[in-house]
Structures are given as C-alpha cells and as structure tokens.
C-alpha cells in the first residue's frame, strides 16, 4: 500500500468509548494477570486505531493547510483529543493500582509505571476545556506561519522558500531578505503576541488546577522526564555558557574573516563562505537516488528501512504553497509506517533534513515491535537518533555535495556546535516566561533580547529594529507548540557529537552501536539510554568540556580560508 491509499475515517467516538470502558473495567479489577494482560493489549489496539486516524489527519492537514476537509478534521481532533486522552489517564491510574503490578512490571519493565506516575499528575477531567483551547491556539499559530506570502524580488515565497535568499552570496540580497521576513512577523505582531499571551495564561491555569506552582514542572512532566529536572538543566546551560559560547564566538570571527566583513550583522550569519554555502548538486529525485544508495551501503537494516519508505511513498519533501513549514517525522501505528515531512529549498538543509528525519524514522521503524508506550523514547533521547544519523551519513555526503564536500563537513560541524548557545537561549527564555506568566508582550521581548545577548553576543541586527527589540523567537514554533522541548535538541547534540567521534575511529562499529540504540526505542529513560549506548551524561559537570574538545580540534585544523 502507498500512503495515498492509507484510509482515513473519522472515528466513531461513541463505539470506541464503549470498547475502552469495557476494557478499563477489567484493568485494575480483581482478575488474573492473564485476563488483565489481554485487556491491556486490547486497549493498546484501540489507542493505536484512534492515533492512526489523528496522525493521518495531522499529516494531510500539514501537507495542504488549505484543504477544507482535513482542516475540519483537525478541528475535530483539537476538540476531541483531550476528551480521548482522559481514557489514557484512566488507564494509567488503573495500571498503577493493579494488584498484578509486580507481574506487569516483569512483563513491561518499570518505566511505564514511572511515566504513568508523571502522566497522572498532568491530567484531571476539569482541564479538558483548557487543553482544547491550548490545541486550538497551537493550530492557529501553525496556520498563521503557513499563510506567509512574502513578496521578494518579483516572486512570492513562504518562509521556507526564503532561506536561499537569506544565504545569498550577495550581501544586499541577504539584508533585504531578512527585512522582508521580519516584515511578515511585524505585520502579524499583534496576533502573535495575543496567541502567545493566551497560551502562557492557559498553560499557567492548567498547572495551577493540577496543583503545580507554575507551568515549568508540568512542562517537564508532560515530556515524561523521569531522571532530571530544571535544576539539572540550569547547570547544563551553565556548561554551554562557559565552554561553548567562547568557541562559537571564535568561529563567528573566523566566518567574518572568511567573508571579508569587519562587523558581521545578523543577516551575514546564515552565509558561511564567499564562494557560497555548500548546496546539493541535484533536485529532489537526484537526492533520493543517492539517499537510497547510502542507506543500502550503510547497513542491511537501514537498506530495508529506506526501501519500505520509498515503496510506500512515505516522504513528502517539496516546499509548496499552503504547506506547513518545517520538517518532522511521525508514525502511523496501524500501518507500521514512519512518515517524513520536509520543505526542500535547494540548500544544504535539504540533506540535513533528509538524514535528520530519517534518523527519527529509522528509530521508530526499528522499535515498532514495542508496546505503544515504548516505541518512541522521550524527546531528548529521540533527537539523538536524528542528529547522530546526520553524522553517520558523512562517508556519503560527497555523493550529494561533490566539490562542496569539505565545505559541508566544516559547516555541518561548526553549525552544530554554534547551535548549542541558541538552543539554551530558547530554553532559558521559556523558564523566564513561565516563572513570570504575567509579563507584558514588551517585557517578554526584552527578556529574549537580554538572554540572546548573553549566549549570542555577536548577534547585531543592524537596522532591523523589529528583531532588535527581541522578536526573533516569534519564528521558533517549539516555543508556541511544544514548550520546554527545545533543550532536547541540545542535549541530543552533545550525545550525537559522541557518535561523530566514534564514527571517526570506527564507522562500522558506530553504526552497529547506533542500530542497537534505535532498537531500544523508549524502553529506557533518557539517562539510561545514554548509559546503554556507552555515551557520557550531558548533565554531569565537565561532560560538555570533554566532548567539544575533539570537535574544536578538528575545526581548528581546517584551513577554512580556502573553502
């Protein structure tokens, strides 16, 4: 079957509720372990059925946000998703109180119970209306961003399609492109301020109703973080500030020197080389040919995976009008299918997205035999798979970039390192916001700009007054749709760097270790997965310093003036 044949049918919620309620009566009651296990497995099937339909709607709505049918179906799930989720919470409660808990822990492991304890804290029926409002606000933000029609040099572009202009070798084009993108956000400033203000307040209301002091710990608990907290993350951010910010400052100076610019501005930062940034040397079909070859040569499991994805047309890669921005990987449970969504725009980012999202997709493809709760790990662990795959693709990047390969490798490594200070900027900003939910929109922008100056001191917005007042975060969808998610990328990056080091020493062994990690799915917590893969824990003081040392050595030995 191809993805276009995957059948969507709006679920009959009443019929599904009956099924769920019948099985929930058995779970946690005075029955044998075998009877309870059968009921749990039936319940998993019903949850998979509902999620399959939700995911099909989400994909088809994001591929074409102007499709009225899927827009209405998305609204249906925005409204009913929180209602359905209460059954998941009831299941958690019953599982946690089961008289067969010891036997169930032997069957499933104890992580499902640890996560269940967290999930129990994050839900009460009285917050359903608030969750519905939160969903609608998130959809409203995505739709607003997808609606961008930016007039630039005789053409009309969405936000993804503006990326090549922001990376142009012509400084004037870069400058004007930044201003054109800024204008879209400035024109929608009041709407974005209103959406975010409503989000902060509804999330704070939810947290208070659930007995939390504010949304911060609820944000952590929603992501199932069982082995670290905000204090650990603050210590980790401090490591980035001390060890990485000075290195990134130096890399920015090297870039300015390469570009022949004495005082680099924000619109210069997306360009890395005067000869132009590395770009793939062919179109989407050409890149896919090479990706198929790469995954077959990498290992037998990755070869089987890419064939599955291509034969079933589970990749939607082209940027087009009305398509939601960004890239993601999701999973369609009843079809055992990962799905990759991207917006190719002719930049090196196309190859990054193809390898990054394929890392997610390969992980879920490898762990789809687990129970639903263990198919995906928590987000920070999930990003290890995606970011590490970007580095494991290095022996084949010459197939995509040809003569630009040395440029790509330098830029990929330097860019990954340079990302860390931005990632912790997003995180520190969100802690500030949710610890002080009654800030005005102007105060939020000042907070952003102050944190930005701490971690990204080289960012000079020149004559872009709109960005200079602290609005860059408007374009960071995670801040709106997935609060406290973004730190996950940086934690995973620190782990992925370790796979880069391993692959430099023995690529085949690195791939073998990577596949083993993917097979574990989410059957272990973040810290335990890191331990299982023989990686160093990012929260441990001194880890960041140790890990960036070989990265910095590699970059220091490259004569980037010749690239």
Beta strands, then each sheet from edge to edge (+ up, - down):
strand 1: 150-152
strand 2: 155-157
strand 3: 315-318
strand 4: 328-332
strand 5: 337-344
sheet 1: 1+ 2-
sheet 2: 3+ 5+ 4-
end
